[in-house]
Amino acid sequence: METKQPTTRERLINAMITTLQHRGLHGAGLSEILSVANAPKGVLYHHFPGGKDALAVAAIEATFSYLCHKLDSYVAKEPDFTSALQAWILRALRGLDDSEFELGCPLAAVALESTAADIEIRRTLSEGFATLRARIADVLVNAGHPPQRAAAIAALIIAAYEGGLLQARVANDTAPMVQAMDALMPMLKVEKRP
């Protein structure tokens, strides 16, 4: 079976994600992004007339889409949400460990570097995090949690996920993420009402 080659647009987005993981938003030079994507400069502006910021927005959207897709796939195949969440978090830890703690979350890098002038980037991040929290909250509601508690737990999961990855990366050790996951798991149990 023939493997579909990524389009130029997809190569640019993937190159931006990789560059964000390595260098962050402001450390990402156009020449480096174009080199990683194996694309000429004119192609960037053809696909992303807004330049680097527009490409960053597309990379953020693609990252959130990937995270939601992976979460959905684990929820579909695991026996319960706790197992699905553990698998989702362990996937991130494997990626961090496989990169020898060099590749962080591109979302955290962009969020930390963004300024008030980065209106579109911050809006995209905010909407993406809201979508991911809502996706997790929906699964928790389906598992029996009241909606308000599900929303609160979902917010905590995302905070622990991002913070755990950040701490694991700088420590060169997955322990902070594992500890956060272990602390979260008991919260996922649905309290039975008499």
N, C-alpha and C positions, 0 to 999 in steps of 0.2 A: 504494500500500500504506500502510495506517495504522500510524503509529509508536505503540508501546505507551508510555503515560505511566508514569513511575516511581510506585510506591506511596508513601504517606506515610512508611513505614518506610525505603524506599530513599532518599527525599529527605533524611531525617534523617541516615542513614549518610553519604551523599554530602556533606552540609553539614558533618558532623563531619570528614570527610577533608580537605575544603577548609580548614576552620578550623585543623586540626592543621598543615597545610602552611604557613599564614600566621602562626599565633600560637602553635603548640605546645599541649600539653595544659593547662597551667595558665593560659595566656592566652586559652583558649577559654571565652568566657562563654555561658551558656545563651541569653540574649536574642539574641546574634549568631547562634548556631547555628539557633535557631528562625526568625529572620528570613531567613537564607539558605535554609532548607528551606521557607519559607512555611507554617509550621505553628504552631498554638496550643500553649501550654505543656502543657496536659493530655494532648495527643497523645504527647508525649515519654514521660511516665510510663506511658501505656497500652502503648506498644511496648517501653519500656525501664524497667521498674519500679525498676531500680538507678540510674536517673538518668544523669548525665553519664559516670560510669565505665563503666556498662553500654553506653552508646552508643559510648564510646571502644573498648571490647572488640569490638563489632560492626564498627566502622570498621577496626580492625586486622585482623580476620578477612577482611573484604572486600578490603583491600589485598593481603594475602597471596594470596587466591584469584585476584585480578586478575593479580598477578605470575606465579603458577604457570600461569595460563591463557595469558598472553602468551608465556611461555617455551615451553610445549607447542606453541603455534601456530607459533612460529619453528622449533622442532625438526622439526615435521611438514612445513614447506614449504622449509626450507633444505637444501642438499645435504650439509652436515656440521655437527657440533656447533659447530665454531669459527665458522662463518658465522652459525649460530643465536644463539650467545652475543653476537657482535658486533652483530647486529640488535637483540637484546634490550637491550643496553647503549646503543646509539645511540638507541633509542626513548626511554629515560630522559633522555638528553642533549638530544634535541629538545624534550622537555617542559620541561626546565629552561631551555633557551635561549629557547623560545617565551614563557615567563613572565618573560623578562628577569631570570632568576636569582632570582625571588621565591618560587617554589614548590619547596620542598625535599621530601624524602621524609618522609611523615607518620610512618613507623615510627621513623626516627632521632630525630625531634622527641620522640616519646613515650618512647622508650627513654632518651634523655638526661635527660628531666625526671622520670622515674619515681623513686619512692623505695621503700624497703623496705615501706612501708605499702600500696603499689599491687600487692598480691599477684596479683589476677586479671589485671591489665593486663600485669604482667611474665610471668606464666604463658602468656598468649596470645601475647605477643611471642616468648618462648622456643620455644613449640611451632611458631609460624609460621616462624621462622628455621630450625628443625630440619627442617620439612617442605620448605622451599625448598632447603636444602642436600642433603637426601635426593633430591629430584627431579633436581637437577643431578648428583649422584653417580651416580644410576641411568643417566642418559644417558651419562656418562663410562664407566661399566662396559660399557654396550652398545657403546660405541665401541672397547673393548678395554683400558681401564685396569684394573689390579687394584683390587679394592674399597677397600683401605686408602688407596691413592694417590688414588683417585677422591674419597673422603670428604675427604681433606686439601685437594685442589685445590678442591672445592666450598666448603669453609670459607674458603679464600683468595679465591675469586671473590666471595662475599658480603661479606667484609671489604673488598675492594677496591672493590666496587660502592658500598656505603654510604659508605665513607671518601672515595672519588672524588667522589661526588655532593656530599657535605658541603664538600669543598675547592673544587670547581667553583663551588658556590653562593656561598661567601664571597669568592672571587676574581673573580666575574663573568666566568669564563673556563672553557671546557670542557677546557682542557689537562690538568688533573690527572686527570680521568676518562679521557681519551684515552691519556695516558701509562700509567695503570694497566692499561688494556685492552691496549695494545701489549706491555706486559711479561708479561701473562698468556697471550697467544695461543701463544707457543712451548711453554708447559707443557702445552697441550692435545694436542700431538702424542703419539701412542702410540708408545712405544719398541718397535721390532721385535726380537724375540728370535731369535738364530741357531738 
